[in-house]
Amino acid sequence: MSKLSRNCFCPRGWIALTVLLFGLVSVAPIGAVEIGSEPPGFALLNLAGENVTLADYRGQTIILKLATTWCPGCQQQIKEFAEIGPYLIENDIVLIEVFVADEPELTVREYLQRRKFKVPTVALIDDGTVAQAYRLYGIPWVLLIDRDFKVTRERGLITAADLQRQLTKMLD
């Protein structure tokens, strides 16, 4: 090996390091919840000032949406929910919306009053514990939780058709 090659930058070393790092990242879980496991519990106040826990809805089919009032994707997600609103109501599916990112209560109230969405919704304002427990890095984040209190889906935006298809599987 020449003196020059020993002192020069070695791209093979960087390539190996890059492959190793990508390998570690790709096997690490993205969210905090594994499919088939119970979701992290939380207790937050609803808009009436009452303490609500996720476990209060154990035994029911739950859509848990982590979002904000200002996010375009979050607003699109509500349109997708509205498209199958009658299905959600007929099947007693609980919709819990947790508003993250320091959303003031007044902003959430005004947002809920403005939107044309008739499905009963449990609206909660995160104090930071939910975003941290779920390792939230993107919004909207939609989880589906079955009657056995197991997560069946944890990802971003979902279309109305895909949501109804997945909920129907959960209800069978």
C-alpha positions in Angstrom: 0.0 0.0 0.0 1.4 3.4 -1.0 1.9 6.2 1.5 -0.7 8.2 -0.4 -3.5 5.5 -0.1 -2.9 5.1 3.7 -3.5 8.8 4.3 -6.4 9.3 1.9 -10.1 9.1 2.6 -11.3 5.6 2.2 -14.7 5.4 0.6 -15.1 1.7 1.4 -15.1 2.5 5.2 -17.8 5.1 4.8 -19.8 2.7 2.6 -19.7 0.0 5.2 -20.7 2.5 8.0 -23.6 3.7 5.8 -24.8 0.2 5.2 -24.6 -0.6 8.9 -26.5 2.5 9.9 -29.2 2.0 7.3 -29.5 -1.6 8.5 -30.0 -0.5 12.1 -32.6 2.1 11.1 -34.6 -0.2 8.9 -35.1 -2.8 11.7 -35.9 -0.3 14.4 -39.6 0.2 15.0 -40.8 3.5 13.6 -43.7 4.2 16.0 -44.1 3.3 19.7 -46.8 0.7 19.1 -46.4 -2.7 17.6 -49.3 -4.2 15.6 -51.0 -6.7 17.9 -49.9 -5.0 21.1 -51.9 -2.8 23.4 -51.6 0.9 22.8 -49.8 3.1 25.4 -52.4 4.3 27.9 -53.0 8.0 28.6 -55.3 10.2 30.6 -56.3 13.7 29.3 -59.1 16.2 29.9 -61.9 16.4 27.3 -63.4 19.8 26.4 -65.9 19.5 29.3 -62.9 19.3 31.7 -63.5 15.6 32.5 -60.7 13.1 32.8 -60.7 10.6 29.9 -58.4 7.6 29.5 -58.0 5.4 26.5 -58.8 2.4 28.6 -62.3 3.8 29.2 -63.0 2.6 25.7 -61.6 -1.0 26.1 -64.0 -3.5 24.5 -65.0 -1.1 21.7 -63.6 -0.6 18.2 -61.6 2.6 18.3 -60.1 5.0 15.8 -57.4 7.0 17.5 -56.4 10.1 15.5 -53.4 12.2 16.6 -53.6 15.5 14.8 -53.8 19.3 14.8 -56.4 21.7 13.7 -54.2 23.4 11.1 -52.7 20.5 9.3 -54.0 20.0 5.7 -53.5 16.2 6.0 -55.4 16.1 9.3 -58.3 18.0 7.6 -58.2 15.6 4.7 -58.4 12.7 7.2 -61.6 14.1 8.6 -63.1 14.2 5.1 -62.2 10.5 4.8 -63.9 9.8 8.1 -67.0 11.8 7.1 -67.3 9.8 3.8 -68.0 6.7 5.9 -69.6 8.5 8.8 -72.9 6.5 8.7 -70.9 3.3 8.8 -68.9 4.5 11.9 -72.2 5.4 13.6 -74.0 2.2 12.7 -71.1 0.1 14.0 -70.6 2.1 17.2 -67.0 2.9 16.4 -65.4 5.3 18.8 -63.5 8.2 17.2 -61.0 9.7 19.6 -59.1 12.8 18.3 -56.1 13.9 20.3 -55.0 17.4 19.3 -51.2 17.8 19.7 -48.7 20.6 19.2 -49.9 22.9 21.9 -53.4 23.4 20.5 -55.3 25.9 22.7 -58.7 24.7 23.8 -60.5 27.6 22.2 -58.9 26.8 18.8 -60.0 23.2 19.1 -63.5 24.2 20.1 -63.8 26.6 17.1 -62.4 24.0 14.7 -64.9 21.3 15.9 -67.8 23.7 15.5 -66.7 24.8 11.9 -66.3 21.4 10.4 -69.3 19.6 8.9 -68.7 16.2 10.5 -71.5 14.5 12.3 -69.8 11.5 13.8 -69.6 11.7 17.6 -66.0 12.5 18.5 -64.1 12.4 21.8 -61.9 15.4 21.5 -58.8 15.6 23.8 -56.0 18.1 24.0 -52.6 16.5 24.5 -50.4 17.8 27.3 -47.4 16.3 25.6 -47.7 12.8 27.1 -49.5 11.3 24.1 -47.1 12.7 21.5 -44.2 11.4 23.6 -45.7 8.0 24.4 -46.5 7.3 20.7 -43.2 8.8 19.5 -45.2 11.0 17.2 -43.2 12.3 14.3 -45.9 13.0 11.7 -49.5 14.0 11.6 -52.1 12.9 11.1 -51.3 9.6 12.8 -54.2 7.1 12.8 -54.4 4.0 14.9 -57.1 1.3 14.8 -57.7 -0.5 18.1 -59.9 -3.6 18.2 -62.3 -4.8 20.9 -59.5 -6.9 22.4 -57.6 -3.5 22.9 -55.0 -4.5 20.4 -53.6 -2.2 17.7 -54.4 -3.4 14.2 -53.0 -0.3 12.3 -50.6 2.5 13.1 -49.8 4.8 10.2 -50.6 8.2 8.6 -53.5 9.2 6.4 -56.0 6.4 5.4 -58.6 6.6 2.7 -62.3 6.0 3.5 -62.4 2.8 1.5 -59.3 1.4 3.2 -60.6 2.4 6.6 -63.9 0.8 6.1 -62.3 -2.4 4.7 -60.0 -2.6 7.8 -62.8 -1.8 10.2 -65.0 -4.5 8.6 -62.3 -7.1 9.2 -62.0 -6.0 12.8 -65.7 -6.3 13.4 -66.1 -9.8 11.8 
